[in-house]
């Protein structure tokens, strides 16, 4: 797998640059693998950043507020009262998993691993990005992304 080897090489070069006094044979290997949605997302994000461009992970999960309190009553039993509340995110619905700037071009990257497919909101978001002159990229595997990246950056 040439793409993953290149990512490991970039990771090692950054570690050597950041820690010049550290023996090379003690530097740990790159630990992420593109064999899940999260792993593929991490590999793409790291590859772009390690290649000298900008990439950030974006999310639309909202946040959780935990209003629970745990106490011990007079006979020694632990009790929990209250509730957990989920607050909706203020992000745009359908936002991409990653946002990158490569060679001055805004690129929205959606990770789709396995049988995963775009939702209606994601298709609308893609249309908005492309109508604005941005690039919307759907990444299903790391090798395909790798070859797209080198074609785009030449």
C-alpha positions as CSV (number, residue, x, y, z in Angstrom):
1,X,0.0,0.0,0.0
2,X,2.0,2.9,-1.4
3,X,-0.3,5.6,0.1
4,X,0.0,4.4,3.7
5,X,3.8,4.0,3.3
6,X,4.0,7.6,2.2
7,X,1.9,8.7,5.2
8,X,4.2,6.8,7.5
9,X,7.2,8.4,5.9
10,X,5.8,11.9,6.4
11,X,5.0,11.1,10.0
12,X,8.5,9.9,10.7
13,X,10.0,12.9,9.0
14,X,7.9,15.2,11.2
15,X,8.9,13.3,14.3
16,X,12.6,13.6,13.4
17,X,12.2,17.3,12.7
18,X,10.3,18.0,16.0
19,X,12.6,15.8,18.2
20,X,16.1,16.0,16.6
21,X,17.8,14.6,19.7
22,X,15.6,11.6,20.0
23,X,17.0,8.4,18.5
24,X,15.2,7.5,15.3
25,X,14.8,3.8,16.2
26,X,12.8,4.8,19.3
27,X,10.2,6.8,17.4
28,X,6.9,5.0,17.4
29,X,5.2,4.0,14.1
30,X,2.2,5.8,12.7
31,X,-0.6,4.1,14.5
32,X,-3.8,4.9,12.4
33,X,-5.1,2.6,9.7
34,X,-7.6,3.5,7.0
35,X,-9.8,0.5,7.9
36,X,-12.7,2.3,9.5
37,X,-14.5,5.7,9.1
38,X,-12.5,7.2,12.0
39,X,-9.2,5.7,10.8
40,X,-9.7,6.9,7.2
41,X,-10.6,10.4,8.4
42,X,-7.5,10.5,10.6
43,X,-5.2,9.3,7.8
44,X,-6.6,11.9,5.3
45,X,-6.4,14.7,7.8
46,X,-2.8,13.8,8.9
47,X,-1.7,13.3,5.3
48,X,-2.8,16.8,4.3
49,X,-1.3,18.5,7.3
50,X,1.9,16.6,7.1
51,X,2.2,17.5,3.4
52,X,2.3,21.2,4.4
53,X,-1.3,22.2,3.8
54,X,-4.2,23.0,6.2
55,X,-6.9,20.5,7.2
56,X,-9.2,20.4,10.1
57,X,-11.8,18.0,11.3
58,X,-15.3,19.4,11.6
59,X,-18.2,17.9,13.4
60,X,-21.9,18.4,13.7
61,X,-22.6,16.4,16.9
62,X,-23.8,19.2,19.2
63,X,-22.9,18.8,22.8
64,X,-24.1,17.1,25.9
65,X,-24.9,18.8,29.2
66,X,-24.9,16.4,32.2
67,X,-27.2,17.7,34.9
68,X,-27.0,14.6,37.0
69,X,-25.9,14.6,40.6
70,X,-24.8,11.6,42.6
71,X,-25.1,11.5,46.4
72,X,-25.1,9.0,49.2
73,X,-28.2,8.9,51.3
74,X,-28.4,8.4,55.1
75,X,-28.3,4.6,54.9
76,X,-25.3,4.6,52.6
77,X,-26.9,4.0,49.2
78,X,-25.7,5.9,46.2
79,X,-28.4,7.7,44.2
80,X,-28.3,9.7,41.0
81,X,-30.8,12.3,40.2
82,X,-31.2,14.7,37.2
83,X,-30.9,14.2,33.5
84,X,-28.6,14.4,30.5
85,X,-29.5,17.1,27.9
86,X,-28.3,17.2,24.3
87,X,-28.0,20.6,22.6
88,X,-28.2,20.8,18.9
89,X,-25.1,22.0,17.0
90,X,-25.0,25.4,15.4
91,X,-23.0,24.0,12.4
92,X,-24.5,23.8,9.0
93,X,-26.5,20.6,8.5
94,X,-24.7,18.2,6.2
95,X,-21.3,19.8,6.8
96,X,-18.3,17.8,5.6
97,X,-16.1,15.7,7.8
98,X,-12.9,17.6,6.9
99,X,-12.2,21.1,5.6
100,X,-8.9,21.7,3.8
101,X,-7.1,24.4,2.0
102,X,-4.7,23.0,-0.6
103,X,-2.9,25.4,-3.0
104,X,-5.3,28.1,-2.0
105,X,-8.4,26.1,-2.9
106,X,-11.1,25.3,-0.3
107,X,-11.9,21.6,-0.3
108,X,-14.7,20.0,1.7
109,X,-13.9,16.3,2.3
110,X,-16.6,13.8,3.1
111,X,-15.5,10.4,4.4
112,X,-17.7,7.5,3.3
113,X,-16.3,4.1,4.4
114,X,-17.8,0.8,3.4
115,X,-21.5,1.0,2.5
116,X,-22.0,4.5,3.9
117,X,-23.7,7.0,1.6
118,X,-24.5,10.7,1.5
119,X,-27.6,12.0,3.3
120,X,-29.9,14.6,1.6
121,X,-28.4,17.4,3.8
122,X,-24.9,16.3,2.7
123,X,-25.9,16.4,-1.0
124,X,-27.3,19.9,-0.5
125,X,-24.1,21.0,1.2
126,X,-22.0,19.6,-1.6
127,X,-24.1,21.6,-4.1
128,X,-23.6,24.8,-2.1
129,X,-19.8,24.2,-1.9
130,X,-19.5,23.5,-5.7
131,X,-21.7,26.4,-6.7
132,X,-19.4,28.7,-4.6
133,X,-16.3,27.5,-6.5
134,X,-15.1,25.1,-3.8
135,X,-14.2,21.5,-4.3
136,X,-16.3,18.7,-2.6
137,X,-14.5,15.4,-2.4
138,X,-16.0,12.1,-1.3
139,X,-13.3,9.8,0.0
140,X,-14.0,6.1,0.2
141,X,-10.5,4.7,0.5
142,X,-7.0,6.1,1.2
143,X,-5.3,5.0,-2.0
144,X,-7.8,6.8,-4.2
145,X,-7.4,10.0,-2.1
146,X,-3.6,9.7,-2.3
147,X,-3.7,9.6,-6.1
148,X,-6.2,12.4,-6.3
149,X,-4.0,14.5,-4.0
150,X,-0.9,14.1,-6.1
151,X,-2.8,14.8,-9.3
152,X,-4.3,18.0,-7.7
153,X,-1.0,19.3,-6.2
154,X,1.0,18.9,-9.4
